[in-house]
Amino acid sequence: MPVPSREEVLTQVDRMCASRELLGKRTLTKLLRYIVGQVLDGHPVKEQIIGIEVYDKFADWNPHGDSAVRVAMAKLRKSVKAY
């Protein structure tokens, strides 16, 4: 099976974000697009960086005391699975 191109992956992400499972869920679609972009660019996906980049947390934000990213990831996994 051939590896999809960046454009193909991003097109699929657009489809997913427009689906009934994610349509109107701005935070989850922002999270999905961020994660896919990081992976495509070869960058690690880390909870603290997601909190800062996606959820506008302060640079000294501690993910151990705030489960916002973990909760959002669980919701995103559920939506992707339903898709």
Legacy VTK file of the C-alpha trace (Angstrom):
# vtk DataFile Version 3.0
C-alpha trace
ASCII
DATASET POLYDATA
POINTS 83 float
0.000 0.000 0.000
1.533 3.350 -1.042
2.066 6.105 1.508
-0.382 8.967 0.929
1.026 12.346 -0.024
0.809 15.342 2.296
-1.931 16.782 0.088
-3.934 13.541 0.259
-3.634 13.435 4.033
-4.729 17.060 4.393
-7.651 16.457 2.020
-8.762 13.564 4.205
-8.458 15.752 7.311
-10.679 18.346 5.592
-13.256 15.612 4.912
-13.118 14.475 8.516
-13.532 18.029 9.821
-16.581 18.509 7.572
-18.177 15.248 8.705
-21.117 15.121 11.094
-18.804 13.743 13.778
-16.613 16.867 13.807
-18.627 19.583 12.075
-19.012 22.560 14.396
-16.520 21.219 16.938
-13.915 23.929 16.410
-11.649 22.912 19.249
-11.488 19.279 18.140
-10.902 20.159 14.489
-8.166 22.591 15.522
-6.587 19.823 17.592
-6.825 17.298 14.742
-5.303 19.709 12.232
-2.514 20.603 14.652
-1.610 16.977 15.377
-1.655 15.969 11.720
0.445 19.001 10.787
3.011 18.207 13.471
3.277 14.586 12.373
3.561 15.529 8.694
6.320 18.008 9.557
8.165 15.371 11.585
7.665 17.119 14.922
6.821 15.333 18.172
3.298 15.642 19.549
3.489 16.434 23.248
0.739 17.279 25.690
2.389 20.436 26.997
3.049 21.797 23.507
-0.560 21.060 22.486
-1.764 22.944 25.560
0.326 25.964 24.657
-0.149 25.941 20.870
-3.779 24.788 20.599
-5.351 25.842 23.892
-3.379 29.066 24.455
-2.018 27.948 27.821
0.904 29.892 29.278
4.450 28.634 28.674
4.732 27.466 32.289
1.462 25.485 32.071
1.646 22.141 33.851
-0.413 19.400 32.157
-0.295 17.260 35.303
-2.629 19.671 37.068
-4.926 20.366 34.100
-6.478 17.541 32.103
-7.858 19.739 29.284
-5.642 18.196 26.596
-6.256 14.613 27.767
-10.015 15.184 27.831
-9.951 16.746 24.354
-7.843 13.866 23.022
-10.381 11.359 24.354
-13.202 13.282 22.648
-11.198 13.465 19.419
-10.461 9.730 19.471
-14.168 9.031 19.977
-15.135 11.307 17.072
-12.483 9.834 14.767
-13.582 6.319 15.650
-17.221 7.227 14.897
-16.102 8.704 11.575
LINES 1 84
83 0 1 2 3 4 5 6 7 8 9 10 11 12 13 14 15 16 17 18 19 20 21 22 23 24 25 26 27 28 29 30 31 32 33 34 35 36 37 38 39 40 41 42 43 44 45 46 47 48 49 50 51 52 53 54 55 56 57 58 59 60 61 62 63 64 65 66 67 68 69 70 71 72 73 74 75 76 77 78 79 80 81 82
